[in-house]
């Protein structure tokens, strides 16, 4: 992988991790459509490591919220009233929502890795994302704020995040749509979705550290990896800021249409 390729994929990652159009799908499909020959074992590791850029972006963007949440959780534990403060309660709901994806990810990791080598399967999953976005927007009542979230809501949204383990199913799209189905407003669903990304991204990156450190020829790939992470971080921060503003006044339908169109184009191109 060249540095230019890494930067392009980093930009793709930064945009599509937070926009509900599946970053994993685009990281599979862009190299396939451009004819890039990237080693399969390195491709999966790159896709995981480049998430560090978007992880840094979401931490910086929500830094103030994270400090308040962490402080409230610690104070709640000390006072033996862990759910008394709204910020602490939100933090524990984020932790709860992370559990389903963590468990399922550990159980089916080999299957997921194999899916990363199939552009056709990824395109089909992108169709699933389009349906999820459409259904979430169609039936969501949007009558509840983020502060009204319950543990049932958190588990439901966490299960939606678990679906996004497969490339092609947007993590942000699935979780935001799951929040909409539970009646949560778009912006509140998006904020919870982005907060949920932090622990799952940290966990997935740590799981790949061993494979990454033992990868043959690691030093040769480092410049490309660093370039990809930096590009993903800068673009990711801008994508979060834009999307939260956009969802305050617009629906998810445009993203649903985009996913469907991209999937159809890919299926046609790859099978002609």
N, C-alpha and C positions, 0 to 999 in steps of 0.2 A: 504494500500500500504506500503510495506517495503522500507527501505532505499536502499537496493540493487536493487529492482525493479525501484525505482525512478532514481537511477544513470544510469541504463541501458536505461530507457526511455529518460533521459536527454542526453545521448550520441546519441541516435537515433534522438532526436530533433535537436541537434547541427549539425549532419551530413546532415540530410535530409531537414532542413529549407533552406539551401543555395544550396545544390545539387538539380538539378531539378527532384526530384523523390517523392515529396510530404511528408512533415513532418506529416501532419494530417493523411494521409493514414497509415503511419508506426506506429503512436501512437495509432491508432485503431487496426491495424492488428497484431502487435507484442503481445499485451496482449491476443488477441483472439487465436492466434496460440499456445501460451505458456500456455493457460488455466488459466490465472490469473483472479481472481474474484475481480475486482475493482469496487466499488460503482459507478453507472452511473452518479450521480450528481457530485461526486468528480472527475470523469474521465474528464469531460469537463472543469472544473475549473483548474485541473492540466495541461491540454493541453494548456490552455491560460496562466497560471502563469509561466510555464516553458519557455515560449517564452521570458520572461524577461532575461533569460540567453543569448539567441541569440540576443536580443535587445542590451544588454550590449556589446556583441562581435562586432556587426556591428558598434556601436558607437565608440568603441575603435579603430577599424580598420580604419574607415574613419574620425577619429577625426580632423585631419588637414583639410580635405576637408570640413567638417561640419563647422569648425570655419571660413574658408574663405567664404563659402556660406552665413552663417548667417551675417557675417560682411558686405559683399557686399549687402545683402538685406536691412540691416538697413541703410547703407550709401545711397543706392538708394532711399529709402523712404525719407530720410532727404533732399536729393538733388532734389527730385521730378523727378528723372529719374530711376524708379525701374528696368528697363530692360537694362540699359546701360552696366553694367558689365556682362561678361559671367557667372561668379559664381552666381550672383544674378538671372540672367535669368534661370539658371539651378535649383536654389532653388524654384522659382515660378512654374516651370514646375513640380517639384516633388510634390508641394502642389496641383496643378491642377490634377495630376495623382492620387492623393489620394482620391479625391472627390467621384468618382463612387463607389469604394469599401466601403467607409464610409456610403453612402446613402443606398446602397443595403444591407449592413450588418445590419443596423438598422431595415430595413423593413422585412427581412426574418430570423432574428436571431432564432426564435423558430424552424423553419424548419431545420436550420443548426444544432442546438443542437440535434434534433432527428436523423439526419444523422450520428452523431457520435456514435450511438449505433448500426449501421448496417455495419458489416464487408463486407457483400456481396455488398451493395451499394457502399462502399468505394473502393472495388476491381474494380467494373465497372467504377468508375470515374478514377481509375488509368489507365485504358485502354484509356480513353479520354486524359489523360496526355500524354500517349505514342503517340497518333495521333497528338496532338498539337506540340510536340517536333519534330516529323518527318516532319510535314508540314512546320513549321517555318524554319527548316534547309534546306528543299528541295527548297523552293521558295524564301528564303532570298537572296538578292543580295550582301549585306554587302559592300556597297559603301560609306556609310555615317558615319561620326564620331559622338561622343556624342554631340559635340558643334553645330552640324547642326540640333539637335532635335527641332521640332516645337510644337506649342500647340496642333495641330491635332495629332501628334505622342504621346504626353503625354496623351491625352484623350483616344486614342486607347489602349495604354499600361495600363492605369488605368482601362479600361473596362475588359481587360484580367485579371488584379488582382482581380477584382470583382468576376470573375468566380471561383477563387481559394478559395472563402469562403467555398465552399463545400469540405469536406475531400476527398482526392483522387486526386484532381486537384492541381498540384504543383503550388504554387504562383511564385516561381522563374522561373519554367519552362514556365508557361503561359506568364509572363511578358518579359522574355528574348526572347521567340519565337515571341511575338508581336513586339518587337523591330526589330527582324530579318526580319519579314514580311514588315516592313517599311523601310528596307534597311540599318538599323544600324548594325555596326560590332558587333561581339559576345561580346568582352570585354566591349565595350561601353554599350551595352544592359544590360550586367550583372551588371555593376557599377550603372546604373540608377535603375535597379531592386532592388539592395540592399539598395540604398538610399531611395527608395519608402517604404521599409519595416519599416523604423524608425517611421514615423508618424502613420501608420496603426497599428503597434504593440503597440505603446503607447496608442492609442485610445482603442484598444481591451482589453488591460490590465486594463485600467481605468474603462471600462464598467463592468468588472467582479469584481471590488474591493468590491462593496456592497454585492454581493452574497458570495464572498470569506470571508469577515469579519463576516457574519452572519451564516456561515456554522457550523452545530453542530459538536462538537469535533474537532474544528480547531487546538487547541494546540497539539493534538495527531498527526496531519498530518504535522506540521511545519518542523520537521527534514527531512522528506522525500521530501518536497517541496524545502527546501534549498539545499539539495543534488542534486536534479534534475536540479535546476537553475544553480548551479556551474558547473556541468558536461556539461550542454548545452552550457554555455558560453565558456568554454575552447575549447571544440570540435568545436563549431561554428566558433570561430576565425580561427582555423586551416583550417576549411572547406572553408571559404572565400578565404583565401590566396592560397590554392591549386587550387580552381576552376578558379580563375582569371588567374592563370598561365596556367592551362590546356586549357581554351577556346582560348588562344592566338594561339594555334596550332592544336586544335582538334575540331571535330564536336559534336553535341548533340545526334547523332544516338545511341551511347552506352547507354545513359540514357533512350532513347525511348525503346530500346530493353529490358532493365532492368525492366522498368515499366510494359511492356507487359508480360514478363515472371513471375514476382511476382504476377500480377493480375490473371494470368491463374492458377498458383500454388495454390493461396488462394481459388479461386473459386472451384477448384477440391477438395482440402482438406476439405473445409467447406460443400461441398455438396455430399461427398461420404458417 
